[in-house]
Amino acid sequence: MENNKNIKEINIKIEGTEWEKALDEAFTKANKKAKIDGFRPGKAPKEVFIKKYGKESLYMDASEICLDKAYTKMIEENKELEIIAQPEVKIKKIDENGVEFMFTLTLKPEVKLGKYKGLKVKKEEVTITEEEVEETIEQMRSRYAENVTKEEGLVEENDIAIIDFEGFLDGVAFEGGKAENYSLKIGSNTFIPGFEEQLIGMAKGEEKEINVTFPEEYHSEELKGKPVVFKVKINEIKQVVIPEINEDFFEDLGMEGITTKEELAAQIKENIKARKEMDNENKYIDALLEAASANMEVEIPEVIIEEEIHRMIHQYEDNLKMQGLTLEQFYQFTNSSEEQLKEQMRVEATKRVKYRFLLEAIAKEEKIIITEEEADKETDTLAAKYQMEKEEFLKAFGGIEMIKYDLQMRRAIDVLKG
């Protein structure tokens, strides 16, 4: 029976000799653990086992044995259906005569395309300013900066002060408020507001008491909003020295063919242009998808959105692992939960699913078919791009059908572009 147009319930029965065979397998498994007086485990006759435990004790194990066969039978009998989510299954009826499974299927919803060609969406023009180029050059210089010890002079903005410090609340040292030879970049704003500013003008070896107040939003209940005193000693002062743009600098950069500032600026300009063109292309495609999806009609099953959220969380978890973090640590650090993360991802997940249905409908409408030859050629291109063996790449990508699907979706996007 159907609950709505996207959900279909299908009942599959396993009975007769198939059910008896499953019961026999279930008995063999259960008998190995059965404790029956006068018999070693696994040696009791079936009649004796049934008399003690009842035939019903075998039903659940037998139903599990039958589930794969029932699933295969359901798929075979409903090949015409486009199932887009993992079917849910439950036992509708079970007794000595057999088992009846009920599969709840989520079907691909009907998509009614609206206008998707000739959309009034324009791609932004790429502009690059001299300020952007100069700022990038300065960032590159900063990456090769050296921290040089100041033999003379006082602490200044942007210097690195190597300090000992200890914090006191009402004259008593508080936990976590002490360190030795701590490296602090003046102006980084990594300490309590007002702390770094009071180090400016101090000399090497100088000691000083600094008065600051912890912010009201500070994580420690004991310290939030409280005035404290830090006893500080300057052990060393280092000056951040930015390299000149000269032969040594270009040698450190190691950029082939770049030996002058003009050549560097030209290369940076090309890099910025390429990045901005890619960003603009992605924004343009997203705007096209948004406009076309606003013109279509589709009822998206909730289970598909949930599956997409699950995929997104899995991707997010993989990204965290690359940073040495787990999801549990993320929840702890951000004082959040899995449910909150899911809710944050719901809008993006819904958008992804909607765009996927849109592109699939366009591909169907435009009769976009990817041939084996096209997919094979694309596989060769991508494998070479990622410097992988062809078979290794196919395995990582999800097989040749995923290559076909990806190509099909890209061509559907080309249709949107016009």
C-alpha positions in Angstrom: 0.0 0.0 0.0 1.1 3.6 -0.5 1.2 6.2 2.3 2.0 9.0 -0.2 3.4 9.2 -3.7 7.0 9.0 -2.7 6.6 6.1 -0.2 5.6 2.5 -1.1 5.1 -0.5 1.2 5.8 -3.9 -0.2 5.1 -7.2 1.6 7.3 -10.3 0.8 6.5 -13.7 2.2 8.9 -16.6 2.8 7.1 -19.8 3.5 7.0 -23.5 2.7 10.3 -25.4 2.2 12.3 -22.1 2.3 11.0 -21.4 5.7 11.5 -24.9 7.0 15.1 -24.8 5.7 15.6 -21.5 7.6 14.2 -23.0 10.8 16.6 -26.0 10.4 19.5 -23.6 10.1 18.3 -21.6 13.1 18.0 -24.8 15.1 21.6 -25.9 14.3 22.9 -22.5 15.4 20.8 -22.4 18.6 21.5 -26.0 19.5 25.2 -25.3 19.8 24.5 -23.0 22.8 21.6 -24.9 24.3 21.9 -26.4 27.7 19.8 -29.6 27.8 20.2 -32.3 30.5 21.8 -35.5 29.1 23.1 -33.9 25.9 26.3 -32.1 25.0 25.9 -28.7 23.2 24.8 -29.2 19.7 23.9 -32.9 20.1 20.3 -32.7 21.3 17.7 -33.9 18.8 15.4 -31.3 17.3 12.3 -32.7 19.0 14.0 -32.5 22.4 15.1 -28.9 21.7 11.6 -27.8 20.6 10.0 -29.4 23.6 12.3 -27.4 26.0 12.5 -24.0 24.2 9.6 -24.0 21.8 9.6 -23.6 18.0 9.0 -19.9 18.5 12.5 -19.5 19.9 13.8 -20.2 16.4 11.7 -17.6 14.5 13.9 -14.5 14.9 17.1 -16.3 13.8 15.2 -17.9 10.9 13.8 -14.5 9.8 17.3 -13.1 9.7 18.4 -16.0 7.6 15.5 -15.3 5.2 16.0 -11.5 5.0 18.6 -11.4 2.2 16.5 -13.6 0.1 13.4 -11.5 0.8 15.3 -8.3 -0.1 16.5 -9.8 -3.4 13.0 -11.0 -4.2 11.6 -7.6 -3.5 14.1 -5.9 -5.8 13.6 -8.4 -8.6 9.8 -8.0 -8.5 10.0 -4.2 -8.5 12.7 -3.3 -11.0 10.5 -0.6 -12.5 10.7 1.4 -9.2 13.4 4.1 -8.7 14.4 3.5 -5.1 16.6 6.3 -3.8 17.1 5.4 -0.2 18.0 2.4 1.9 14.6 0.5 2.4 13.3 0.2 5.9 12.2 -3.3 6.8 10.2 -4.9 9.6 8.5 -8.2 10.3 4.7 -7.9 9.6 3.9 -11.5 10.6 5.8 -14.6 11.7 4.7 -18.0 12.8 5.3 -21.7 12.1 4.1 -21.3 8.5 6.5 -18.6 7.5 7.6 -14.9 7.8 6.2 -11.8 6.1 8.5 -8.8 5.7 7.2 -5.3 5.0 9.7 -3.1 3.1 9.1 0.6 3.1 10.6 2.1 0.0 11.4 5.8 -0.7 10.9 6.4 -4.4 12.4 9.1 -6.5 9.9 12.0 -6.5 8.4 13.5 -9.6 10.2 16.6 -10.8 8.2 19.2 -12.8 10.8 21.4 -14.5 10.0 25.1 -14.9 12.2 27.5 -16.9 15.8 26.4 -16.9 17.1 28.0 -20.1 17.8 31.6 -20.7 17.9 32.5 -17.0 18.8 36.1 -16.3 21.9 35.2 -14.3 25.2 37.0 -15.1 28.7 36.0 -14.2 30.7 38.6 -12.3 33.7 40.2 -14.0 37.1 39.5 -12.5 39.0 42.6 -11.3 42.4 42.6 -9.7 43.8 45.7 -8.0 47.5 46.6 -7.4 46.7 46.7 -3.7 45.8 43.0 -3.8 49.0 42.1 -5.6 51.1 44.2 -3.1 49.3 42.7 -0.1 50.1 39.2 -1.4 53.8 40.1 -1.9 53.9 41.4 1.7 52.3 38.2 2.9 55.0 36.2 1.1 57.7 38.3 2.6 56.2 37.8 6.1 56.3 34.0 5.6 60.1 34.3 5.3 60.5 36.7 8.2 63.2 36.0 10.8 63.0 36.5 14.6 66.2 38.3 15.5 67.1 38.9 19.2 67.3 42.6 20.1 70.5 43.2 22.0 69.3 46.7 22.9 66.0 48.6 22.9 62.6 48.1 24.4 59.5 46.0 23.6 57.6 47.5 20.6 54.5 46.6 18.7 55.0 43.5 16.6 58.0 42.4 18.6 58.1 38.9 20.3 58.6 39.1 24.0 59.9 36.0 25.8 58.3 36.3 29.3 57.8 34.7 32.7 54.4 35.5 34.2 52.2 34.6 37.1 48.6 35.8 37.8 47.1 36.6 41.2 43.5 37.0 42.2 43.1 38.9 45.5 46.7 38.2 46.2 46.4 34.4 45.6 48.0 32.7 42.5 45.2 31.1 40.3 45.4 27.9 38.4 46.6 28.2 34.8 48.0 31.7 35.3 51.7 30.9 35.3 54.3 30.2 32.6 58.0 30.6 32.0 59.8 31.7 28.8 56.4 32.2 27.1 56.7 33.6 23.5 54.2 36.4 23.0 53.8 38.4 19.8 52.9 41.9 20.8 49.7 43.0 18.9 48.5 39.4 18.4 45.7 40.0 21.0 46.1 36.4 22.3 46.1 37.5 25.9 43.6 39.3 28.1 42.7 42.8 26.7 45.3 45.3 28.0 48.0 42.8 28.8 50.1 43.1 25.7 49.9 46.9 25.6 51.4 47.2 29.0 54.5 45.2 27.9 55.4 47.9 25.4 58.3 50.0 26.6 59.8 47.3 28.9 63.4 46.3 28.7 65.1 43.0 28.9 65.4 41.8 32.5 62.7 44.3 33.6 60.0 43.1 36.0 56.5 44.7 36.3 53.1 44.2 37.8 50.3 44.4 35.2 46.7 45.1 36.2 44.0 43.7 33.9 40.4 42.5 34.1 39.2 39.2 32.7 36.3 39.5 30.2 32.8 38.8 31.4 32.5 36.0 28.8 35.7 34.3 30.0 35.2 30.5 30.4 36.3 30.3 34.0 33.6 31.1 36.5 36.2 32.0 39.1 37.9 34.6 36.9 35.2 36.0 34.5 34.9 39.8 35.1 37.5 39.8 37.9 40.4 42.2 38.2 43.8 40.4 38.5 47.5 41.2 38.8 50.2 39.6 36.7 53.8 39.7 37.7 55.8 39.7 34.5 59.5 39.5 33.7 61.0 40.2 30.2 63.6 37.5 29.5 64.3 38.3 25.8 63.0 40.6 23.1 62.9 39.5 19.4 62.3 41.7 16.4 60.5 40.3 13.4 62.7 41.1 10.4 60.9 41.1 7.1 63.3 40.2 4.2 64.1 42.7 1.5 63.0 41.9 -2.1 66.3 40.8 -3.5 68.2 37.9 -5.0 68.2 36.0 -1.7 64.4 36.4 -1.3 63.8 35.0 -4.8 66.1 32.1 -4.1 64.1 31.3 -0.9 60.9 31.6 -2.9 62.1 29.0 -5.4 59.6 30.1 -8.1 61.0 29.1 -11.4 61.7 32.0 -13.8 60.9 34.6 -11.1 63.9 36.9 -10.4 62.4 40.4 -10.2 59.6 42.0 -8.3 57.8 42.8 -11.6 57.9 39.1 -12.6 56.7 38.1 -9.2 53.8 40.7 -9.4 52.8 39.4 -12.8 52.7 35.8 -11.6 50.7 36.7 -8.5 48.3 38.6 -10.7 47.8 35.5 -12.8 47.3 33.4 -9.7 44.7 35.8 -8.2 42.9 36.0 -11.6 42.7 32.1 -11.8 41.4 31.9 -8.2 38.8 34.6 -8.7 37.7 33.2 -12.0 37.1 29.8 -10.3 35.3 31.5 -7.4 33.1 33.5 -9.9 32.4 30.3 -11.9 31.2 28.5 -8.8 29.0 31.5 -7.7 27.6 31.7 -11.3 26.7 27.9 -11.3 25.2 28.2 -7.8 23.1 31.2 -8.9 21.9 29.3 -12.0 21.0 26.3 -9.9 19.1 28.4 -7.4 17.2 30.2 -10.1 16.3 27.0 -12.0 15.3 25.1 -8.8 13.0 28.0 -7.8 11.1 27.4 -11.0 10.7 23.6 -10.5 8.2 21.6 -8.4 9.4 18.7 -6.3 8.4 17.1 -3.1 11.6 15.9 -1.4 11.3 12.9 1.0 12.7 13.7 4.4 14.7 10.5 4.5 16.8 11.8 1.5 17.6 15.0 3.4 18.6 12.9 6.4 20.9 10.7 4.3 22.5 13.8 2.8 23.0 15.3 6.3 24.6 12.0 7.4 27.0 12.2 4.4 27.9 15.8 5.2 28.7 14.9 8.8 30.8 12.0 7.7 32.8 14.4 5.4 33.1 16.9 8.2 34.4 14.2 10.5 37.0 13.2 7.9 38.1 16.9 7.7 38.4 17.1 11.5 40.5 13.9 11.6 43.0 15.6 9.2 43.3 18.3 11.9 43.8 15.7 14.6 40.4 16.1 16.1 37.4 13.9 16.6 33.7 14.8 16.4 33.4 14.3 20.1 36.2 16.8 20.8 34.5 19.2 18.4 31.2 19.0 20.3 33.1 19.5 23.5 35.1 22.5 22.3 32.1 24.2 20.7 29.7 23.3 23.5 27.4 21.8 20.8 25.9 18.4 20.0 25.3 16.1 17.0 21.7 17.3 16.8 22.8 20.9 16.7 25.3 20.1 13.9 22.6 18.3 11.9 20.3 21.2 12.2 23.0 23.6 11.0 23.6 21.4 8.0 19.9 20.9 7.1 19.5 24.0 4.8 22.7 23.1 2.8 21.6 19.4 2.7 18.2 20.3 1.4 19.8 22.6 -1.3 22.2 19.9 -2.4 19.4 17.3 -2.8 17.1 19.8 -4.7 19.9 20.7 -7.1 20.7 17.0 -7.7 17.0 16.3 -8.6 17.0 19.4 -10.8 20.1 18.3 -12.8 18.9 14.7 -13.1 15.6 16.0 -14.5 17.4 18.3 -17.0 19.6 15.4 -18.1 16.5 13.3 -18.7 14.7 16.1 -20.5 17.7 16.9 -22.7 18.4 13.2 -23.3 22.0 13.5 -22.0 23.6 10.0 -22.3 27.2 9.3 -21.5 28.8 6.5 -23.6 31.3 4.0 -22.4 34.0 5.6 -24.6 33.4 9.0 -23.1 33.5 7.7 -19.5 36.6 5.7 -20.2 38.3 8.8 -21.7 37.3 10.9 -18.7 38.7 8.3 -16.4 42.0 8.4 -18.1 42.1 12.2 -17.9 41.2 12.3 -14.2 43.6 9.5 -13.2 46.4 11.3 -14.9 45.4 14.6 -13.2 45.5 13.0 -9.8 48.6 10.9 -10.7 46.9 7.6 -9.9 46.6 4.3 -11.7 43.4 4.0 -13.6 41.9 1.1 -11.6 43.0 2.7 -8.3 41.3 6.0 -9.3 38.1 4.2 -10.4 37.9 2.4 -7.0 38.4 5.7 -5.1 35.9 7.5 -7.3 33.2 4.8 -7.0 33.4 3.0 -10.3 32.7 3.8 -14.0 29.0 4.5 -13.3 30.0 7.4 -11.0 32.2 8.8 -13.7 29.2 8.6 -16.1 26.9 10.3 -13.5 29.4 13.1 -12.8 29.8 13.8 -16.6 26.1 13.8 -17.0 25.6 16.3 -14.2 28.3 18.6 -15.7 26.6 18.5 -19.1 23.3 19.4 -17.4 25.0 22.4 -15.9 26.3 23.3 -19.4 22.6 23.3 -20.5 21.8 25.8 -17.7 24.7 28.0 -18.8 23.2 28.0 -22.4 
